[in-house]
Amino acid sequence: MSNATPDGVFGPGWNEVEADMASKAYLVTWLGAACASVIVYEYTITFGAEVEFYWWTKWTIPRVLFFLNRYLVGSIIIFDFIANAIPHLSVPFYLRWLSITVTITTSITEAILTTRVCALYRTHPRLRAFSILCCVLGTTTLVVITIVNYLATGPVDVVTDYPDLPGCQSTDNPFLAIAYWITPLCIESVFFIMVIYQAFGWVRQRQPPPPTLRLLARDSAVYFAW
């Protein structure tokens, strides 16, 4: 039977807290590697179709969001993986960088969801306006939090006993960090309710739902289940 104690996994001298810290550091690194690998693989197998169907079409908001999500967000995820895998990171810099990248990626994601919800409620101008307002308020909130977080980032208690671990480890986190999770969750919950409401309407009428509704229902269910 293998030794499952911290000493048996990480070597002598490791207690449970240290072993947990190391496990999370390597977990983040390997998850980042998996995400980066999927992005590179997806780019490789779909680049030809992208050139054929997207490069020469008319510029529209969905097309702009497509390229932003594909190249800007994808590049951020790959860069974050590389940064998380490097030891001796600057914690204050990384906290500022992380707040900016989270704002950018979340704003683009919510904008894509908004265009889909607007397409779903194309005959309901008030609900379309409401969904756009939710997106604007969510993005504005994230931008304000980022500015405050960037200006307020000061001394951070950093764990310096394990310089060879990937990424950076701090013993405290800014209070505003939770807002980066709560804000998009609130907005996306509203969108999810709007999608489910529309889906039940089609079910009651016993009609096949449109492709946009099926796509939104699938993505929303996977997102909230995850």
PyMOL commands that place a pseudoatom at each C-alpha (Angstrom):
pseudoatom trace, name=CA, resn=MET, resi=1, chain=A, elem=C, hetatm=0, pos=[0.000, 0.000, 0.000]
pseudoatom trace, name=CA, resn=SER, resi=2, chain=A, elem=C, hetatm=0, pos=[1.327, 3.431, -0.943]
pseudoatom trace, name=CA, resn=ASN, resi=3, chain=A, elem=C, hetatm=0, pos=[2.007, 6.064, 1.673]
pseudoatom trace, name=CA, resn=ALA, resi=4, chain=A, elem=C, hetatm=0, pos=[-0.753, 8.734, 1.422]
pseudoatom trace, name=CA, resn=THR, resi=5, chain=A, elem=C, hetatm=0, pos=[0.690, 11.042, 4.071]
pseudoatom trace, name=CA, resn=PRO, resi=6, chain=A, elem=C, hetatm=0, pos=[2.191, 14.413, 3.081]
pseudoatom trace, name=CA, resn=ASP, resi=7, chain=A, elem=C, hetatm=0, pos=[5.672, 13.032, 3.687]
pseudoatom trace, name=CA, resn=GLY, resi=8, chain=A, elem=C, hetatm=0, pos=[5.014, 10.144, 1.357]
pseudoatom trace, name=CA, resn=VAL, resi=9, chain=A, elem=C, hetatm=0, pos=[3.772, 12.377, -1.465]
pseudoatom trace, name=CA, resn=PHE, resi=10, chain=A, elem=C, hetatm=0, pos=[5.937, 15.488, -1.222]
pseudoatom trace, name=CA, resn=GLY, resi=11, chain=A, elem=C, hetatm=0, pos=[8.918, 14.261, 0.752]
pseudoatom trace, name=CA, resn=PRO, resi=12, chain=A, elem=C, hetatm=0, pos=[9.947, 14.545, 4.394]
pseudoatom trace, name=CA, resn=GLY, resi=13, chain=A, elem=C, hetatm=0, pos=[9.151, 17.646, 6.407]
pseudoatom trace, name=CA, resn=TRP, resi=14, chain=A, elem=C, hetatm=0, pos=[5.833, 18.560, 4.785]
pseudoatom trace, name=CA, resn=ASN, resi=15, chain=A, elem=C, hetatm=0, pos=[2.793, 19.086, 6.993]
pseudoatom trace, name=CA, resn=GLU, resi=16, chain=A, elem=C, hetatm=0, pos=[-0.811, 18.933, 5.829]
pseudoatom trace, name=CA, resn=VAL, resi=17, chain=A, elem=C, hetatm=0, pos=[-1.121, 22.698, 5.219]
pseudoatom trace, name=CA, resn=GLU, resi=18, chain=A, elem=C, hetatm=0, pos=[2.033, 22.787, 3.122]
pseudoatom trace, name=CA, resn=ALA, resi=19, chain=A, elem=C, hetatm=0, pos=[1.011, 19.701, 1.197]
pseudoatom trace, name=CA, resn=ASP, resi=20, chain=A, elem=C, hetatm=0, pos=[-2.389, 21.251, 0.481]
pseudoatom trace, name=CA, resn=MET, resi=21, chain=A, elem=C, hetatm=0, pos=[-0.703, 24.443, -0.755]
pseudoatom trace, name=CA, resn=ALA, resi=22, chain=A, elem=C, hetatm=0, pos=[1.557, 22.470, -3.075]
pseudoatom trace, name=CA, resn=SER, resi=23, chain=A, elem=C, hetatm=0, pos=[-1.340, 20.365, -4.359]
pseudoatom trace, name=CA, resn=LYS, resi=24, chain=A, elem=C, hetatm=0, pos=[-3.380, 23.458, -5.243]
pseudoatom trace, name=CA, resn=ALA, resi=25, chain=A, elem=C, hetatm=0, pos=[-0.393, 25.119, -6.910]
pseudoatom trace, name=CA, resn=TYR, resi=26, chain=A, elem=C, hetatm=0, pos=[0.203, 22.135, -9.172]
pseudoatom trace, name=CA, resn=LEU, resi=27, chain=A, elem=C, hetatm=0, pos=[-3.536, 21.658, -9.729]
pseudoatom trace, name=CA, resn=VAL, resi=28, chain=A, elem=C, hetatm=0, pos=[-3.829, 25.209, -11.079]
pseudoatom trace, name=CA, resn=THR, resi=29, chain=A, elem=C, hetatm=0, pos=[-0.793, 24.616, -13.287]
pseudoatom trace, name=CA, resn=TRP, resi=30, chain=A, elem=C, hetatm=0, pos=[-2.113, 21.387, -14.783]
pseudoatom trace, name=CA, resn=LEU, resi=31, chain=A, elem=C, hetatm=0, pos=[-5.623, 22.753, -15.293]
pseudoatom trace, name=CA, resn=GLY, resi=32, chain=A, elem=C, hetatm=0, pos=[-4.105, 25.728, -17.079]
pseudoatom trace, name=CA, resn=ALA, resi=33, chain=A, elem=C, hetatm=0, pos=[-2.058, 23.382, -19.243]
pseudoatom trace, name=CA, resn=ALA, resi=34, chain=A, elem=C, hetatm=0, pos=[-5.200, 21.412, -20.129]
pseudoatom trace, name=CA, resn=CYS, resi=35, chain=A, elem=C, hetatm=0, pos=[-7.125, 24.568, -21.073]
pseudoatom trace, name=CA, resn=ALA, resi=36, chain=A, elem=C, hetatm=0, pos=[-4.231, 25.932, -23.128]
pseudoatom trace, name=CA, resn=SER, resi=37, chain=A, elem=C, hetatm=0, pos=[-3.860, 22.594, -24.921]
pseudoatom trace, name=CA, resn=VAL, resi=38, chain=A, elem=C, hetatm=0, pos=[-7.551, 22.488, -25.813]
pseudoatom trace, name=CA, resn=ILE, resi=39, chain=A, elem=C, hetatm=0, pos=[-7.409, 26.050, -27.163]
pseudoatom trace, name=CA, resn=VAL, resi=40, chain=A, elem=C, hetatm=0, pos=[-4.354, 25.352, -29.332]
pseudoatom trace, name=CA, resn=TYR, resi=41, chain=A, elem=C, hetatm=0, pos=[-5.895, 22.095, -30.590]
pseudoatom trace, name=CA, resn=GLU, resi=42, chain=A, elem=C, hetatm=0, pos=[-9.212, 23.800, -31.381]
pseudoatom trace, name=CA, resn=TYR, resi=43, chain=A, elem=C, hetatm=0, pos=[-7.443, 26.600, -33.250]
pseudoatom trace, name=CA, resn=THR, resi=44, chain=A, elem=C, hetatm=0, pos=[-5.497, 24.061, -35.281]
pseudoatom trace, name=CA, resn=ILE, resi=45, chain=A, elem=C, hetatm=0, pos=[-8.489, 22.028, -36.465]
pseudoatom trace, name=CA, resn=THR, resi=46, chain=A, elem=C, hetatm=0, pos=[-10.858, 24.971, -37.097]
pseudoatom trace, name=CA, resn=PHE, resi=47, chain=A, elem=C, hetatm=0, pos=[-8.541, 27.581, -38.607]
pseudoatom trace, name=CA, resn=GLY, resi=48, chain=A, elem=C, hetatm=0, pos=[-9.402, 26.589, -42.169]
pseudoatom trace, name=CA, resn=ALA, resi=49, chain=A, elem=C, hetatm=0, pos=[-13.135, 26.906, -41.530]
pseudoatom trace, name=CA, resn=GLU, resi=50, chain=A, elem=C, hetatm=0, pos=[-12.566, 30.246, -39.787]
pseudoatom trace, name=CA, resn=VAL, resi=51, chain=A, elem=C, hetatm=0, pos=[-10.763, 31.649, -42.837]
pseudoatom trace, name=CA, resn=GLU, resi=52, chain=A, elem=C, hetatm=0, pos=[-13.491, 30.369, -45.152]
pseudoatom trace, name=CA, resn=PHE, resi=53, chain=A, elem=C, hetatm=0, pos=[-16.550, 31.512, -43.220]
pseudoatom trace, name=CA, resn=TYR, resi=54, chain=A, elem=C, hetatm=0, pos=[-15.427, 34.478, -41.084]
pseudoatom trace, name=CA, resn=TRP, resi=55, chain=A, elem=C, hetatm=0, pos=[-12.498, 36.325, -42.572]
pseudoatom trace, name=CA, resn=TRP, resi=56, chain=A, elem=C, hetatm=0, pos=[-14.312, 37.712, -45.602]
pseudoatom trace, name=CA, resn=THR, resi=57, chain=A, elem=C, hetatm=0, pos=[-17.755, 38.373, -44.134]
pseudoatom trace, name=CA, resn=LYS, resi=58, chain=A, elem=C, hetatm=0, pos=[-19.249, 41.718, -43.177]
pseudoatom trace, name=CA, resn=TRP, resi=59, chain=A, elem=C, hetatm=0, pos=[-18.145, 43.205, -39.872]
pseudoatom trace, name=CA, resn=THR, resi=60, chain=A, elem=C, hetatm=0, pos=[-20.886, 42.827, -37.276]
pseudoatom trace, name=CA, resn=ILE, resi=61, chain=A, elem=C, hetatm=0, pos=[-20.990, 42.820, -33.478]
pseudoatom trace, name=CA, resn=PRO, resi=62, chain=A, elem=C, hetatm=0, pos=[-21.107, 38.989, -33.295]
pseudoatom trace, name=CA, resn=ARG, resi=63, chain=A, elem=C, hetatm=0, pos=[-18.131, 38.803, -35.661]
pseudoatom trace, name=CA, resn=VAL, resi=64, chain=A, elem=C, hetatm=0, pos=[-16.105, 41.242, -33.548]
pseudoatom trace, name=CA, resn=LEU, resi=65, chain=A, elem=C, hetatm=0, pos=[-16.963, 39.275, -30.404]
pseudoatom trace, name=CA, resn=PHE, resi=66, chain=A, elem=C, hetatm=0, pos=[-15.990, 36.051, -32.159]
pseudoatom trace, name=CA, resn=PHE, resi=67, chain=A, elem=C, hetatm=0, pos=[-12.488, 37.316, -32.923]
pseudoatom trace, name=CA, resn=LEU, resi=68, chain=A, elem=C, hetatm=0, pos=[-12.075, 38.857, -29.472]
pseudoatom trace, name=CA, resn=ASN, resi=69, chain=A, elem=C, hetatm=0, pos=[-13.102, 35.613, -27.803]
pseudoatom trace, name=CA, resn=ARG, resi=70, chain=A, elem=C, hetatm=0, pos=[-11.002, 33.472, -30.103]
pseudoatom trace, name=CA, resn=TYR, resi=71, chain=A, elem=C, hetatm=0, pos=[-7.757, 35.429, -30.030]
pseudoatom trace, name=CA, resn=LEU, resi=72, chain=A, elem=C, hetatm=0, pos=[-7.757, 37.873, -27.121]
pseudoatom trace, name=CA, resn=VAL, resi=73, chain=A, elem=C, hetatm=0, pos=[-9.386, 35.598, -24.538]
pseudoatom trace, name=CA, resn=GLY, resi=74, chain=A, elem=C, hetatm=0, pos=[-7.505, 32.571, -25.835]
pseudoatom trace, name=CA, resn=SER, resi=75, chain=A, elem=C, hetatm=0, pos=[-4.182, 34.399, -25.621]
pseudoatom trace, name=CA, resn=ILE, resi=76, chain=A, elem=C, hetatm=0, pos=[-4.945, 35.518, -22.060]
pseudoatom trace, name=CA, resn=ILE, resi=77, chain=A, elem=C, hetatm=0, pos=[-5.691, 31.942, -20.973]
pseudoatom trace, name=CA, resn=ILE, resi=78, chain=A, elem=C, hetatm=0, pos=[-2.455, 30.668, -22.531]
pseudoatom trace, name=CA, resn=PHE, resi=79, chain=A, elem=C, hetatm=0, pos=[-0.433, 33.489, -20.969]
pseudoatom trace, name=CA, resn=ASP, resi=80, chain=A, elem=C, hetatm=0, pos=[-2.019, 32.851, -17.568]
pseudoatom trace, name=CA, resn=PHE, resi=81, chain=A, elem=C, hetatm=0, pos=[-1.018, 29.203, -17.817]
pseudoatom trace, name=CA, resn=ILE, resi=82, chain=A, elem=C, hetatm=0, pos=[2.583, 30.160, -18.575]
pseudoatom trace, name=CA, resn=ALA, resi=83, chain=A, elem=C, hetatm=0, pos=[2.623, 32.709, -15.740]
pseudoatom trace, name=CA, resn=ASN, resi=84, chain=A, elem=C, hetatm=0, pos=[1.136, 30.252, -13.243]
pseudoatom trace, name=CA, resn=ALA, resi=85, chain=A, elem=C, hetatm=0, pos=[3.767, 27.676, -14.137]
pseudoatom trace, name=CA, resn=ILE, resi=86, chain=A, elem=C, hetatm=0, pos=[6.684, 30.026, -13.400]
pseudoatom trace, name=CA, resn=PRO, resi=87, chain=A, elem=C, hetatm=0, pos=[7.973, 30.327, -9.827]
pseudoatom trace, name=CA, resn=HIS, resi=88, chain=A, elem=C, hetatm=0, pos=[9.144, 33.588, -8.206]
pseudoatom trace, name=CA, resn=LEU, resi=89, chain=A, elem=C, hetatm=0, pos=[6.196, 35.619, -9.468]
pseudoatom trace, name=CA, resn=SER, resi=90, chain=A, elem=C, hetatm=0, pos=[5.478, 39.124, -8.229]
pseudoatom trace, name=CA, resn=VAL, resi=91, chain=A, elem=C, hetatm=0, pos=[2.274, 38.762, -6.222]
pseudoatom trace, name=CA, resn=PRO, resi=92, chain=A, elem=C, hetatm=0, pos=[1.111, 42.434, -6.385]
pseudoatom trace, name=CA, resn=PHE, resi=93, chain=A, elem=C, hetatm=0, pos=[1.699, 42.480, -10.159]
pseudoatom trace, name=CA, resn=TYR, resi=94, chain=A, elem=C, hetatm=0, pos=[-0.107, 39.182, -10.637]
pseudoatom trace, name=CA, resn=LEU, resi=95, chain=A, elem=C, hetatm=0, pos=[-3.118, 40.333, -8.600]
pseudoatom trace, name=CA, resn=ARG, resi=96, chain=A, elem=C, hetatm=0, pos=[-3.399, 43.436, -10.769]
pseudoatom trace, name=CA, resn=TRP, resi=97, chain=A, elem=C, hetatm=0, pos=[-2.885, 41.466, -13.969]
pseudoatom trace, name=CA, resn=LEU, resi=98, chain=A, elem=C, hetatm=0, pos=[-5.450, 38.864, -12.894]
pseudoatom trace, name=CA, resn=SER, resi=99, chain=A, elem=C, hetatm=0, pos=[-8.080, 41.511, -12.135]
pseudoatom trace, name=CA, resn=ILE, resi=100, chain=A, elem=C, hetatm=0, pos=[-7.631, 43.040, -15.595]
pseudoatom trace, name=CA, resn=THR, resi=101, chain=A, elem=C, hetatm=0, pos=[-7.740, 39.732, -17.463]
pseudoatom trace, name=CA, resn=VAL, resi=102, chain=A, elem=C, hetatm=0, pos=[-10.793, 38.531, -15.514]
pseudoatom trace, name=CA, resn=THR, resi=103, chain=A, elem=C, hetatm=0, pos=[-12.600, 41.757, -16.409]
pseudoatom trace, name=CA, resn=ILE, resi=104, chain=A, elem=C, hetatm=0, pos=[-11.730, 41.420, -20.106]
pseudoatom trace, name=CA, resn=THR, resi=105, chain=A, elem=C, hetatm=0, pos=[-12.632, 37.741, -20.449]
pseudoatom trace, name=CA, resn=THR, resi=106, chain=A, elem=C, hetatm=0, pos=[-15.839, 38.032, -18.419]
pseudoatom trace, name=CA, resn=SER, resi=107, chain=A, elem=C, hetatm=0, pos=[-16.995, 41.134, -20.301]
pseudoatom trace, name=CA, resn=ILE, resi=108, chain=A, elem=C, hetatm=0, pos=[-16.495, 39.446, -23.670]
pseudoatom trace, name=CA, resn=THR, resi=109, chain=A, elem=C, hetatm=0, pos=[-18.301, 36.318, -22.470]
pseudoatom trace, name=CA, resn=GLU, resi=110, chain=A, elem=C, hetatm=0, pos=[-21.265, 38.312, -21.179]
pseudoatom trace, name=CA, resn=ALA, resi=111, chain=A, elem=C, hetatm=0, pos=[-21.410, 40.301, -24.424]
pseudoatom trace, name=CA, resn=ILE, resi=112, chain=A, elem=C, hetatm=0, pos=[-21.624, 37.033, -26.391]
pseudoatom trace, name=CA, resn=LEU, resi=113, chain=A, elem=C, hetatm=0, pos=[-24.400, 35.796, -24.095]
pseudoatom trace, name=CA, resn=THR, resi=114, chain=A, elem=C, hetatm=0, pos=[-26.209, 39.111, -24.523]
pseudoatom trace, name=CA, resn=THR, resi=115, chain=A, elem=C, hetatm=0, pos=[-26.202, 38.845, -28.326]
pseudoatom trace, name=CA, resn=ARG, resi=116, chain=A, elem=C, hetatm=0, pos=[-27.650, 35.341, -28.047]
pseudoatom trace, name=CA, resn=VAL, resi=117, chain=A, elem=C, hetatm=0, pos=[-30.357, 36.406, -25.596]
pseudoatom trace, name=CA, resn=CYS, resi=118, chain=A, elem=C, hetatm=0, pos=[-31.218, 39.364, -27.829]
pseudoatom trace, name=CA, resn=ALA, resi=119, chain=A, elem=C, hetatm=0, pos=[-31.562, 36.990, -30.790]
pseudoatom trace, name=CA, resn=LEU, resi=120, chain=A, elem=C, hetatm=0, pos=[-33.814, 34.793, -28.670]
pseudoatom trace, name=CA, resn=TYR, resi=121, chain=A, elem=C, hetatm=0, pos=[-36.027, 37.768, -27.704]
pseudoatom trace, name=CA, resn=ARG, resi=122, chain=A, elem=C, hetatm=0, pos=[-35.868, 39.537, -31.051]
pseudoatom trace, name=CA, resn=THR, resi=123, chain=A, elem=C, hetatm=0, pos=[-39.628, 40.232, -30.950]
pseudoatom trace, name=CA, resn=HIS, resi=124, chain=A, elem=C, hetatm=0, pos=[-39.482, 41.656, -27.405]
pseudoatom trace, name=CA, resn=PRO, resi=125, chain=A, elem=C, hetatm=0, pos=[-37.660, 45.015, -27.526]
pseudoatom trace, name=CA, resn=ARG, resi=126, chain=A, elem=C, hetatm=0, pos=[-38.052, 45.699, -23.811]
pseudoatom trace, name=CA, resn=LEU, resi=127, chain=A, elem=C, hetatm=0, pos=[-36.488, 42.394, -22.820]
pseudoatom trace, name=CA, resn=ARG, resi=128, chain=A, elem=C, hetatm=0, pos=[-33.691, 42.939, -25.338]
pseudoatom trace, name=CA, resn=ALA, resi=129, chain=A, elem=C, hetatm=0, pos=[-33.040, 46.348, -23.813]
pseudoatom trace, name=CA, resn=PHE, resi=130, chain=A, elem=C, hetatm=0, pos=[-33.101, 44.758, -20.346]
pseudoatom trace, name=CA, resn=SER, resi=131, chain=A, elem=C, hetatm=0, pos=[-30.506, 42.149, -21.328]
pseudoatom trace, name=CA, resn=ILE, resi=132, chain=A, elem=C, hetatm=0, pos=[-28.242, 44.833, -22.820]
pseudoatom trace, name=CA, resn=LEU, resi=133, chain=A, elem=C, hetatm=0, pos=[-28.633, 46.895, -19.642]
pseudoatom trace, name=CA, resn=CYS, resi=134, chain=A, elem=C, hetatm=0, pos=[-27.617, 43.876, -17.541]
pseudoatom trace, name=CA, resn=CYS, resi=135, chain=A, elem=C, hetatm=0, pos=[-24.511, 43.406, -19.666]
pseudoatom trace, name=CA, resn=VAL, resi=136, chain=A, elem=C, hetatm=0, pos=[-23.549, 47.084, -19.429]
pseudoatom trace, name=CA, resn=LEU, resi=137, chain=A, elem=C, hetatm=0, pos=[-24.090, 47.164, -15.660]
pseudoatom trace, name=CA, resn=GLY, resi=138, chain=A, elem=C, hetatm=0, pos=[-22.074, 43.971, -15.178]
pseudoatom trace, name=CA, resn=THR, resi=139, chain=A, elem=C, hetatm=0, pos=[-19.177, 45.218, -17.290]
pseudoatom trace, name=CA, resn=THR, resi=140, chain=A, elem=C, hetatm=0, pos=[-19.217, 48.621, -15.610]
pseudoatom trace, name=CA, resn=THR, resi=141, chain=A, elem=C, hetatm=0, pos=[-19.149, 46.990, -12.185]
pseudoatom trace, name=CA, resn=LEU, resi=142, chain=A, elem=C, hetatm=0, pos=[-16.147, 44.860, -13.134]
pseudoatom trace, name=CA, resn=VAL, resi=143, chain=A, elem=C, hetatm=0, pos=[-14.293, 47.869, -14.549]
pseudoatom trace, name=CA, resn=VAL, resi=144, chain=A, elem=C, hetatm=0, pos=[-14.917, 49.868, -11.364]
pseudoatom trace, name=CA, resn=ILE, resi=145, chain=A, elem=C, hetatm=0, pos=[-13.779, 46.947, -9.209]
pseudoatom trace, name=CA, resn=THR, resi=146, chain=A, elem=C, hetatm=0, pos=[-10.652, 46.575, -11.339]
pseudoatom trace, name=CA, resn=ILE, resi=147, chain=A, elem=C, hetatm=0, pos=[-9.775, 50.270, -10.993]
pseudoatom trace, name=CA, resn=VAL, resi=148, chain=A, elem=C, hetatm=0, pos=[-10.326, 50.208, -7.239]
pseudoatom trace, name=CA, resn=ASN, resi=149, chain=A, elem=C, hetatm=0, pos=[-8.429, 46.949, -6.898]
pseudoatom trace, name=CA, resn=TYR, resi=150, chain=A, elem=C, hetatm=0, pos=[-5.537, 48.253, -9.001]
pseudoatom trace, name=CA, resn=LEU, resi=151, chain=A, elem=C, hetatm=0, pos=[-5.221, 51.457, -6.997]
pseudoatom trace, name=CA, resn=ALA, resi=152, chain=A, elem=C, hetatm=0, pos=[-5.774, 49.788, -3.633]
pseudoatom trace, name=CA, resn=THR, resi=153, chain=A, elem=C, hetatm=0, pos=[-3.376, 46.864, -4.047]
pseudoatom trace, name=CA, resn=GLY, resi=154, chain=A, elem=C, hetatm=0, pos=[-0.756, 47.392, -1.365]
pseudoatom trace, name=CA, resn=PRO, resi=155, chain=A, elem=C, hetatm=0, pos=[1.355, 45.116, 0.800]
pseudoatom trace, name=CA, resn=VAL, resi=156, chain=A, elem=C, hetatm=0, pos=[0.373, 41.464, 0.480]
pseudoatom trace, name=CA, resn=ASP, resi=157, chain=A, elem=C, hetatm=0, pos=[1.448, 38.729, 2.855]
pseudoatom trace, name=CA, resn=VAL, resi=158, chain=A, elem=C, hetatm=0, pos=[3.392, 36.322, 0.672]
pseudoatom trace, name=CA, resn=VAL, resi=159, chain=A, elem=C, hetatm=0, pos=[4.576, 32.791, 1.391]
pseudoatom trace, name=CA, resn=THR, resi=160, chain=A, elem=C, hetatm=0, pos=[8.304, 32.801, 0.589]
pseudoatom trace, name=CA, resn=ASP, resi=161, chain=A, elem=C, hetatm=0, pos=[9.276, 29.463, 2.131]
pseudoatom trace, name=CA, resn=TYR, resi=162, chain=A, elem=C, hetatm=0, pos=[8.635, 27.505, -1.076]
pseudoatom trace, name=CA, resn=PRO, resi=163, chain=A, elem=C, hetatm=0, pos=[10.146, 29.476, -3.970]
pseudoatom trace, name=CA, resn=ASP, resi=164, chain=A, elem=C, hetatm=0, pos=[10.229, 26.444, -6.270]
pseudoatom trace, name=CA, resn=LEU, resi=165, chain=A, elem=C, hetatm=0, pos=[6.450, 25.990, -6.333]
pseudoatom trace, name=CA, resn=PRO, resi=166, chain=A, elem=C, hetatm=0, pos=[4.766, 27.279, -9.495]
pseudoatom trace, name=CA, resn=GLY, resi=167, chain=A, elem=C, hetatm=0, pos=[2.888, 30.555, -9.374]
pseudoatom trace, name=CA, resn=CYS, resi=168, chain=A, elem=C, hetatm=0, pos=[2.678, 32.633, -6.221]
pseudoatom trace, name=CA, resn=GLN, resi=169, chain=A, elem=C, hetatm=0, pos=[1.152, 31.990, -2.825]
pseudoatom trace, name=CA, resn=SER, resi=170, chain=A, elem=C, hetatm=0, pos=[-0.260, 34.637, -0.530]
pseudoatom trace, name=CA, resn=THR, resi=171, chain=A, elem=C, hetatm=0, pos=[-1.782, 34.242, 2.904]
pseudoatom trace, name=CA, resn=ASP, resi=172, chain=A, elem=C, hetatm=0, pos=[-4.458, 36.859, 2.337]
pseudoatom trace, name=CA, resn=ASN, resi=173, chain=A, elem=C, hetatm=0, pos=[-6.643, 37.911, -0.569]
pseudoatom trace, name=CA, resn=PRO, resi=174, chain=A, elem=C, hetatm=0, pos=[-8.183, 41.301, -1.366]
pseudoatom trace, name=CA, resn=PHE, resi=175, chain=A, elem=C, hetatm=0, pos=[-11.780, 41.641, -0.205]
pseudoatom trace, name=CA, resn=LEU, resi=176, chain=A, elem=C, hetatm=0, pos=[-12.854, 42.719, -3.677]
pseudoatom trace, name=CA, resn=ALA, resi=177, chain=A, elem=C, hetatm=0, pos=[-11.723, 39.430, -5.209]
pseudoatom trace, name=CA, resn=ILE, resi=178, chain=A, elem=C, hetatm=0, pos=[-15.090, 37.790, -4.485]
pseudoatom trace, name=CA, resn=ALA, resi=179, chain=A, elem=C, hetatm=0, pos=[-16.842, 40.493, -6.518]
pseudoatom trace, name=CA, resn=TYR, resi=180, chain=A, elem=C, hetatm=0, pos=[-15.246, 39.096, -9.686]
pseudoatom trace, name=CA, resn=TRP, resi=181, chain=A, elem=C, hetatm=0, pos=[-17.223, 35.922, -9.059]
pseudoatom trace, name=CA, resn=ILE, resi=182, chain=A, elem=C, hetatm=0, pos=[-20.479, 37.355, -7.710]
pseudoatom trace, name=CA, resn=THR, resi=183, chain=A, elem=C, hetatm=0, pos=[-21.023, 40.016, -10.400]
pseudoatom trace, name=CA, resn=PRO, resi=184, chain=A, elem=C, hetatm=0, pos=[-20.957, 37.745, -13.481]
pseudoatom trace, name=CA, resn=LEU, resi=185, chain=A, elem=C, hetatm=0, pos=[-22.852, 35.040, -11.587]
pseudoatom trace, name=CA, resn=CYS, resi=186, chain=A, elem=C, hetatm=0, pos=[-25.728, 37.460, -10.958]
pseudoatom trace, name=CA, resn=ILE, resi=187, chain=A, elem=C, hetatm=0, pos=[-25.852, 38.640, -14.577]
pseudoatom trace, name=CA, resn=GLU, resi=188, chain=A, elem=C, hetatm=0, pos=[-25.568, 35.158, -16.035]
pseudoatom trace, name=CA, resn=SER, resi=189, chain=A, elem=C, hetatm=0, pos=[-28.226, 33.879, -13.636]
pseudoatom trace, name=CA, resn=VAL, resi=190, chain=A, elem=C, hetatm=0, pos=[-30.621, 36.464, -15.066]
pseudoatom trace, name=CA, resn=PHE, resi=191, chain=A, elem=C, hetatm=0, pos=[-29.784, 35.326, -18.591]
pseudoatom trace, name=CA, resn=PHE, resi=192, chain=A, elem=C, hetatm=0, pos=[-30.266, 31.690, -17.548]
pseudoatom trace, name=CA, resn=ILE, resi=193, chain=A, elem=C, hetatm=0, pos=[-33.734, 32.447, -16.156]
pseudoatom trace, name=CA, resn=MET, resi=194, chain=A, elem=C, hetatm=0, pos=[-34.651, 34.255, -19.392]
pseudoatom trace, name=CA, resn=VAL, resi=195, chain=A, elem=C, hetatm=0, pos=[-33.543, 31.263, -21.454]
pseudoatom trace, name=CA, resn=ILE, resi=196, chain=A, elem=C, hetatm=0, pos=[-35.422, 28.761, -19.270]
pseudoatom trace, name=CA, resn=TYR, resi=197, chain=A, elem=C, hetatm=0, pos=[-38.564, 30.906, -19.406]
pseudoatom trace, name=CA, resn=GLN, resi=198, chain=A, elem=C, hetatm=0, pos=[-38.408, 30.970, -23.183]
pseudoatom trace, name=CA, resn=ALA, resi=199, chain=A, elem=C, hetatm=0, pos=[-37.739, 27.230, -23.306]
pseudoatom trace, name=CA, resn=PHE, resi=200, chain=A, elem=C, hetatm=0, pos=[-40.809, 26.419, -21.198]
pseudoatom trace, name=CA, resn=GLY, resi=201, chain=A, elem=C, hetatm=0, pos=[-42.875, 28.576, -23.544]
pseudoatom trace, name=CA, resn=TRP, resi=202, chain=A, elem=C, hetatm=0, pos=[-41.882, 26.427, -26.513]
pseudoatom trace, name=CA, resn=VAL, resi=203, chain=A, elem=C, hetatm=0, pos=[-42.492, 23.249, -24.496]
pseudoatom trace, name=CA, resn=ARG, resi=204, chain=A, elem=C, hetatm=0, pos=[-46.009, 24.369, -23.547]
pseudoatom trace, name=CA, resn=GLN, resi=205, chain=A, elem=C, hetatm=0, pos=[-46.769, 25.081, -27.203]
pseudoatom trace, name=CA, resn=ARG, resi=206, chain=A, elem=C, hetatm=0, pos=[-45.352, 21.659, -28.151]
pseudoatom trace, name=CA, resn=GLN, resi=207, chain=A, elem=C, hetatm=0, pos=[-43.229, 23.173, -30.875]
pseudoatom trace, name=CA, resn=PRO, resi=208, chain=A, elem=C, hetatm=0, pos=[-39.577, 22.387, -31.670]
pseudoatom trace, name=CA, resn=PRO, resi=209, chain=A, elem=C, hetatm=0, pos=[-37.343, 25.095, -30.155]
pseudoatom trace, name=CA, resn=PRO, resi=210, chain=A, elem=C, hetatm=0, pos=[-35.206, 27.235, -32.486]
pseudoatom trace, name=CA, resn=PRO, resi=211, chain=A, elem=C, hetatm=0, pos=[-31.463, 26.466, -32.791]
pseudoatom trace, name=CA, resn=THR, resi=212, chain=A, elem=C, hetatm=0, pos=[-30.539, 29.576, -30.766]
pseudoatom trace, name=CA, resn=LEU, resi=213, chain=A, elem=C, hetatm=0, pos=[-32.660, 28.402, -27.846]
pseudoatom trace, name=CA, resn=ARG, resi=214, chain=A, elem=C, hetatm=0, pos=[-31.207, 24.897, -27.948]
pseudoatom trace, name=CA, resn=LEU, resi=215, chain=A, elem=C, hetatm=0, pos=[-27.681, 26.315, -28.021]
pseudoatom trace, name=CA, resn=LEU, resi=216, chain=A, elem=C, hetatm=0, pos=[-28.337, 28.675, -25.113]
pseudoatom trace, name=CA, resn=ALA, resi=217, chain=A, elem=C, hetatm=0, pos=[-30.107, 26.025, -23.040]
pseudoatom trace, name=CA, resn=ARG, resi=218, chain=A, elem=C, hetatm=0, pos=[-27.247, 23.557, -23.551]
pseudoatom trace, name=CA, resn=ASP, resi=219, chain=A, elem=C, hetatm=0, pos=[-24.471, 26.057, -22.777]
pseudoatom trace, name=CA, resn=SER, resi=220, chain=A, elem=C, hetatm=0, pos=[-26.331, 27.491, -19.771]
pseudoatom trace, name=CA, resn=ALA, resi=221, chain=A, elem=C, hetatm=0, pos=[-26.986, 24.052, -18.294]
pseudoatom trace, name=CA, resn=VAL, resi=222, chain=A, elem=C, hetatm=0, pos=[-23.339, 23.010, -18.717]
pseudoatom trace, name=CA, resn=TYR, resi=223, chain=A, elem=C, hetatm=0, pos=[-22.104, 26.293, -17.245]
pseudoatom trace, name=CA, resn=PHE, resi=224, chain=A, elem=C, hetatm=0, pos=[-24.250, 26.131, -14.117]
pseudoatom trace, name=CA, resn=ALA, resi=225, chain=A, elem=C, hetatm=0, pos=[-23.615, 22.414, -13.645]
pseudoatom trace, name=CA, resn=TRP, resi=226, chain=A, elem=C, hetatm=0, pos=[-19.863, 23.116, -13.796]
for i in range(1, 226): cmd.bond("trace and resi %d" % i, "trace and resi %d" % (i + 1))
show_as sticks, trace
zoom trace
